[in-house]
């Protein structure tokens, strides 16, 4: 797909989301017109302010209303678009009592967007998935390095609704484009735990975690380690997957290094030394975390990570998309600086 040569917009779904705002800014800096979908136009002005804070001119940014759980609005939102970047999907701080609260919008919303894109004759859709749709196989050996060839087994016991939602949504997308004649090309981005700067007070789950640490809610942290990426690299990956012909039909893991939850708190303190007494001071045994998760729903999100160390490769994102990825120290400290600048920690 060529670089911009006309006013055909790129549609970015879920325009108020953390990743979406950076994707919009990346597109605008490259000269694309953008149409963002939102459930309410009341968010439009705040999104424009955030995009400007990310260093882009929000002038060529327009909006359309559409809901992942409703058919109406999508044909109008996608009319005349050159491509769709589908970022919209719920990522709750705490896992819901009803798994369908996150699974249904993720899976049904993805199919709704693909069907509307096919009706509109849009040639390519880029989907935001996650490494959680990659790294929870039914079994694997210690030291195994996960790649884009791997898929999570959503029937596995102990998975959170969020992990199932991302896995089922991505699998539904691949099944659709492989089984429907005339379906759009699909490229999928699988980011790890997304850090990097916040643009406003509409916090992502990763930034909300840091805010809770800064308020002293977690004097100790679970003993877990996971891969990390920077939202600015994730945004670049989406746009490269949209414009590069060779990206069609492929998945791309975006991750650079790894971190422990405890280290997130320490990096926050490195940027904001006054928070030293608030950040986690030690790591909890796994048994204690499981016991606390009975009453603290936020902890249930990380239960699948206890006692495991999953490693993934992002070499494909470098080789095919040409990415140069920021490491966890830069990504996490940028998050802390931004939250301090916004007076949120």
N, C-alpha and C positions, 0 to 999 in steps of 0.2 A: 504494500500500500504506500503510495507516494506521500511526500510531505505536502503541507497545505498549499493548494493552488486556487481554491475557491472558498465560498462562504458556507459550504456544507458543514454543519456543526458535528462535533463529537458529543455523543450523549454520555454523561456520567451519572449513573444511578446512585441514589443515597447521597446526594451532594453535601449534606450536612455532616457526614462522617469524617473521622480523622484522616483515613487514607484518602478519601475522595477529595478533600480540600487540597491536599498536596498534588494529587493527580490533575485536578483542574488547573492549579498554578503551573504545573509542568507543561500542560497542553497550551495554556495561554502564552507562556514564555516562548514556545516554539512556533507561535503564529496561528494556532488553531482557534476557531470559534468553538465555544462550548455551550451546551445546554444541559443543565443539571436538573435531575428530578428530585423533588421533595414532596413530602406529604402535605405540607402547608407552605404557602408563599410567605408566611410571616417570618420564615427563616432566611429569606433571600438577602436582606441587607447585612445580616451578621456574617453570612457566608462570603459576601463581597469584601467585607472588612478583613476577614481571615485570609482570603486569597491575596489581598494587597499586602498583608503582613508577611506572607510567604514570598513576596518580591515579584508579583505579577500584576499587570493592569487588568482589573476586572471588567473593563469596558465591554469586551466581546463575550461576556457571560450572560446567558439568559436562563430562565427557569421554566419548568413545566411541572404540574402536579400529577403524581401517580403513586399508587400504593401497591406493595408487593402482593397483598392479599385480595386485590380487586382487578378486574379486567379493564375497566374503563380508565381512560387517560393514557394508556401505553401507546396506542396508535398515534395519537397526537404528539406525544413526547418524542417518538422516534421518527416522525415524518421528516423526510428529506435529510436524514443523518448519514454521515459517511462511515461511522463505526459506533459501537457501544462499548463502554467500559463499565461492567456491572460490579460495583463495589458493595451495593446495599445488602446487608445481612446482619441480623442481631448478634451482638457479642456482649452478653450481660456480665456485670461484675459478679453476681451470684447466680447460681444455676436455678432455673424455675422449678416449681413443684410439678408443673405439667410440661413434659419435654416438647410437646407440639408447639408451645409458645415460641420456641426458637427453631425447631425443625421445619414446621410448616412454612413460615415466611422464607426460610433459606431455600428449601427445595422447590416449593410452588412458585416463589418469586423468580427464581432462576429460569424455570421453564416458561413462565409468563413472559419474561423478557426475551428469551430465545424465540418463542413463537411470534411475538410482535416484531422482532427483528427480521424474521423470515418474511412475514407479511409485507414489511417495508422494503424488502430487497436489500438489506444492509449486508455487506460482504463479510464483515468480521466482528465477532464479539470477544472481548477480553474479560475473563472472569476472575474475580478475587476469591481465591480459595485460601488454604492455609497449610502449613506443615502438619497440622493435626490430621489432615486428610491423607497424610503420607506415612506417618511414623508409628501407627498403632496396628501393626500386623498381628495376626493370631498368634504368631510365635516368631522369635528371631534370636540369634545367638549373640552373646556379649561381644562388643566390638564391631558389630555390623554397622555399615554406613548406609543410611537410607538415601535413595535417589528418586528421581521422577518415575522410575519403573515400579515403585512401591505404592500400594494403596492400603489405607486403614481398613480393617475388618470391622464394619459397624455393628456386627452381631456379637462382638467380643464383650464379655462381662466387664463392668466397672467403668465404662466410658461415660463421660458427661454428655448431657444433651447437646452442648455446643460442639463437641467433637463429632458426634453423630450428624449434627446439622450440616457441618461443612463437608463431611464425607458424602452424605446422601445427596447434597446439592451438586457437588462436583460430578459424582457418578451419573446423576440424572442428566447433567449437561452433556457429558460425553456420549451417553446412550442416545440422546436426542439428535445430536449432529451426525452420529454414525448411522442412524436408522431412518432419518427423514431426508428424502430427496430434496435438494435445493436449500438445505439448511445453511446458515452462515458458517464460515470458518470459525474455529474456536481456538483460543490460546488461553492458558490458565497460569496465573501467578500464585505461588504457594509461599507466602511470607512466614517467617518464624515469629517469635514474640516481638511485636513492633514497638520500638522506642523512637527517640528523636524528638524534636521540639514540638510543643503544643502551640497552637495558633490562637486559642481563645479559651474561655472557661467552660466550653462544652467538652468535657474531658473524655478521652478514650479510656478503655479499661486499664491499659498500662499506666496512664497518667493518674487515674484514680487510685491505683495501687500505691503509687509514690506519694500521693496526697495523704492517704491513710497512714502511711509510714511516718510522714512528716508531722502528723497530729498525734503520734505516739500510740496508735491503735495496736501496733504489733511490736512489743518490746522484744519478741523473739520471732524468728522466721522458720518456716518449714525447710527441711534439708533437701532441696531440689535444685537441679541444674537443667538448663534448657537453652536451645539456640536463640540467637537474637538477630534482629536486623534494624535498619534505620528507615524511617518512613520516607525520607527523601530518595533513598535507593529503591524502595518499593514503588514509588510513583514513577521513577524513571523506567523501571521494569515494565510497568503497564503500558507506557507510551511506546517503548521499543517493541513490545510484543504486538502492538497495534500496527506499527509502520513497517516492520521487517517481514517480507514475504515468507522467509524460512521459519518464522515463529508459528505459522498456522499448524494446528494439530498437535501442539506440544505443551507440556507443563514445564514450569520453571520455579525451582526452589530459590528463595531469596533469604540467605542467612549468612552471617559472618561472625564466627566465634560463638561463645556461649557465656552464660552468667548464672550465678546463684541468686536467689532472692536476697540473701544476706548481702551480696555484693552490690545489689541495686541500692540498698540503704547506705552502704559505705561510699558509693560514688555520689549519692545525693549529699552526704555530709561533706565530701571533698569540695563541692560547689557551694554549700551552705553550712559552714561550720557551726552555726548557732543551733542546728538541728541534731547535734551529736547526741543529746540526751533523749531524743525522740525516736531515732532510728533503731532497728533491731540490734540487740547487743550480743545475741548468740543464736544458735540453731536448735530447733526442737527435735526430739526423737520422733520418728514416724508414728509410733503408737500414740503419742500425745496429740499429734496433728489429727489423726483419725478420730480421737475422742472429742477434740474441740470442734471438729466439723459437724458433729451432731447438732450443735447449737449455733454455730457460725456458718451460714450457708455460703459465705464468700470463700471459705476454705475448701468447699467441695469441688471447686473448679480445678484445684491442683492435686486432688487425690490420685489421679492416674499417673502422676509424675513420681510419686514416692517410691523409693527403692529402685529407680531405673535411671539410666543415663543413655539417652538417645542422641545419636550423631547423624547429621545429614550433610550432603554435599551440594554446594551451589556452583560447581564448576560449569554446569550447562548455562546458567545465567551469564556467567562471564564470557564463555566461548561463543554463544549464539547471540546474546543480547548486548554484548560488549560492556557489561557493567563493571565498575570499580567500586567495591563495597566498603562502607565505613565499618569499623570495628565496634564492639560493644561498649568500650570506654567512651568513645566519642558520642555514640548514640544515646547512652544513658545520661551522661553529663549534660548533653544538649537538652534533654528532657528536663532535668533538674533546673538548669539555667532559665529555661523558658517559663517554668512554673513559678520561679522566683520573680522573674520580670513581670509576669502577669499578677503577681501578689497573691498567688494561690497556695504557696507554701512559705 
